[in-house]
Amino acid sequence: MSDQHKPHGVSQEQAEDAVRVLLRWAGEDPTREGLLDTPRRVVKAYGDWFAGYAEDPADFLKRTFKEVDGYDEMVVLRDIEFESHCEHHMAPIIGRAHVGYLPTNRVVGISKLARVVDGFARRFQVQEKLTAEIAHCIQETLQPAGVAVVIDASHECMTTRGVHKRGVSMVTSQMLGSFRDDARTRMEFLQFIGLQGGHR
């Protein structure tokens, strides 16, 4: 990211200076050899981790396919791995998303569903908000009969600080349309992703 591109008015140099301040605050010397390149590397990593702010995830869903021979059954994409960051501590959230929808007259390429997950995950997040954002984006853009999103993730703000509890994951879900209204549809989705009738 060059100095000419200043998201929210912050230059590359200003961002790197902020990293140097944090290094000094932690008790380090940013001028020692091993840390000279760290500010540049951190800012570059942030550019990747938070690329979601530079895109609209709904754009990934705009190219759809109508010729599906009348297919109107559930479409489910399981185990979409993602990395996000907690907006409270800026610590990683590592997890998997499961996304399903009931098409009406349009379907979307399955890779686009994964891109929607990444588009929202690559922002500072709260898992509940992330789950809802993905579901509402798909519902509003594709206008299917229903959307279901389940996220299972571990939060490093809980495992590496605070209560230091490892092996704990958080599960959130958002059901819209027929997934909310029809218990059989909801159960079928949960069976597809392995959350009904036993653990995966």
N, C-alpha and C positions, 0 to 999 in steps of 0.2 A: 504494500500500500504506500503510494508516494505521498509527498507533502502536498501535491496538488489536490489529492483527494482527501478532504478533511470531513469525515462523518461527524455531524453535530458540532462542527467548528473546532475539532481537536486534530492537531497535526501529528504526524508520525513522531516528530521530535518531542512534542509535549507528552505523548503517550510513553515514550521511552524514558523521559525524565521522571514520570510517575513511578515507573518500575524501579528506577534508581533510588527514589525516596523510600519505597517499601523495603528495598534491600538494606539501606542504611538503618531504617527503623528496626529491622530484624536483628541488627548487630553486625552486618556484613560491610565490606568495603567494595563498592561497585567498581572501583578502579583496579582491583586485583585481576591478574591475568585471566583466571578462570571465569570471571564474571563480566569481562569487558563486552562480550557479545550477547549476554543474557537479556538485556532490555530489548534488543532487536528481535531476538528469538521469541520472547514472551509476547511482544506486540504482534508478530507474525502468527503465533499460535492463537491469539485472541481473534485475529482476522478470520481464521478457520472456524474456531469454536462458535463464534457469534455471527457467522455469515447469514443467518436467518433474518437479520434485521434489514438486509439489502435486497430481500426478495419477498414476493407475495405468494405463499404456498398455493393459493387458489389458482394461480396461473398454470400450475402443473396439471390441473384437471380440465383445462379448457379444450384439449384435443380429445374428443371422445369418438366412440364407434357405435353406429346404429345397426349395422348389419350383423346381428347376433342370432338370427333365425328364431326370434321370439324368446330367447333365454330370459327367464325372469326369476331364477332361483338365486340363492345366496352366493355372493362372491366373498371369499375370506382370504386374507393374507395374514399368515401367522409369523410370529417370531421375527418381527422387524427390529433388529438391534439398533440402539441409538445411544448417543451420549449427549447429555445436557448439563446445565449448571444451575444449582440452587440460587435463587435470587436473594436469599437471606445471608448466606455465607460464601457465595461464589465457589462452592465445592461441587465436584462432579456428581451427577446423577447418571447411573448406568443401568440400562434396562432393555426390555423388549416390549414392543407394542403389537397388539393383534387388532386388525381392522376388518370389519365386515360391512357389506351393504347389500340391499335388495334393489337391483336396478329396475327402472321402469322401462325406458326405451333407449337408454344409453349406458355403455360401459366405458371404463377408462383402462389404459394399459396399467398392469399391476405395478410396474416400477414407479408409476406416478404416485401411487398410494404411499410407497416408501419415501418418496421425495417430500410429500406433504408432512409426514412424521418428522423428517429431518429438518424441514423448513421451520417448524415450530420449536423443535428441540434445540436448534442452534440459536437460542436466545436465553436470557436468564428466565428461569421457570419455577413454578410451583407445580407439582405433578398433577394435582386436581385441575388446574387451569390448562395445562398441556393436553390432558385427556379431552377436556371439553372443546378446546380450540380445534383439535384435529377432527372431532366428530361434527362440529357445526360447519367447518369449512367444507367437508365432503357433502353434508346435507344441503347447504345453501348453493353449492356450485353444481352438483350433479342432479339434485332434486330426486333422489331415489325414494323408494317406499319407506326406507329406514336405514339407520346407520348404527353400528355398534363399535365401540373402541374400549379395549381393556389394556391397561399398562401395568407391568410388573417391574419394579425398579428398586435398586439399592441406592441409598443416599450417603455419600461420603461425609456429609456434615454430621451424620449420626455414627458412622463407623470409625472415623479417624479423629473425632473430637467429641466433646460433650460426654454422652453416656458410653461411648466406645463399644457399641453392640454390633458385632459382626454377624453375618449370615442372616440378617433381617432384611426382608423386602416388603415393599408397600404395593398394594394392588388397588387400582382405581378403575372405575368404569363409567362410561357415558352411553346410554341407550336412547335413541331417538326414533320416532315414528313407530313402525311395526315392531321393532325390537323392544320398545318400551310397552307397547299396548298388548302384544301377543306373547304370552308366557311360553308357548311352544316354539315360536321363532327365536326367542331369547335363549331357551334351553338348547336348541339346535346349534346356535352359534357357540355357546359355552362348551358343548360337546366337541365341536370342531377344534376348539383351541385347547381342549383338555382340562377345562376347569369345572366340568360337571361330572359327577359320579367318580371322583377320585382325582388325585394329583398326577401331574405329568411326570 
